[in-house]
Amino acid sequence: MPFSNDVILAGALYVGLAGAYLVVIPLFLLFYLKNRWYTSGSVERTILYALVFAFFPGMLVFSPFLNFRPQPRDIKG
C-alpha cells in the first residue's frame, strides 16, 4: 500500500524541522558564537546563551567535532 501525499508531506516536514533543529541552527549558532565571543555585548550574550539552551541537543551533536579554542601565542623570548 503506497503512502498518501499527506503522509509524505508530514514526514518531509518532520525531517526538515528535525534537520533545522539538530543541524542547521546549531551550526550557525556555533560559528556565530566563535566570531562574536570577545565583542558581544551583555544583551546579545544573554540572547545567545538562551539560544544555546534552546538548541542544546544539536549543540551536543557537533561539540565533539568542533574545536574553537584559541591558538597558542608565539612568544619570542
N, C-alpha and C positions, 0 to 999 in steps of 0.2 A: 504494500500500500504506500504510494508516494505521499510525501508531506504536502500539505496545502501551503498556499502563499503566505497565509497568516503565521503559520508556524515557522517558516523560513525567515520571514521578516522579523519576528520576535527573537529568534535565535541570533540573527545578524545584529540586532540591536543590543542584545546582551553581550555578545562578543565584542562589539565596538565600545560599549561602555566599560567593560572589564579591561579592555586594552588601554583605553584612555586613563582609567583609574590606576592600573598597575604598571603601565609602561610610559605613556606619553607625558602625562603631567608630572610624575616624579622625576623623570629625566630632565625636563625643562626646569623644574624646581631646583634640582641639584646643581645644574650648571649656572643658574641664576644666582644661587647662594654662593657659589665659588667666585663669581665675578663681582658680587656686591658685598662680600664678607666684611671688608675693612672700611667701606664707605657708606653703609646704610645707616639711616637714622633710627631713632627709637621706635617710631610708629611703623616704619617699613619692616624693621626687625620683628616687631610683635606680630605683624600680619604674616610674615614669612614663617615664623615659628608656629602660628596657627595652621598654616597650610601644610607644614611638615607633619604636624599632629594629625591633620585630616587625611593625608595621603601616606601615613606611616607604613601600611603593608607594601606599597610599591617602593618606598624608600628602602625597606628591608631587602627587597629583591635585588637592588643594584648596589647596596652598600658593600658587599664583599668584593666587588669587582672594580670599584672606583676609588682612587687614592688621590685626595686633594690636599695632602699635607704640603707645607711649604718646602721648597727645595733648600738643601743646605747652603749656607753662605760660604763664599770663598774669602777667607780672612788671610790677608798677607801678613806674615809675621817675621 
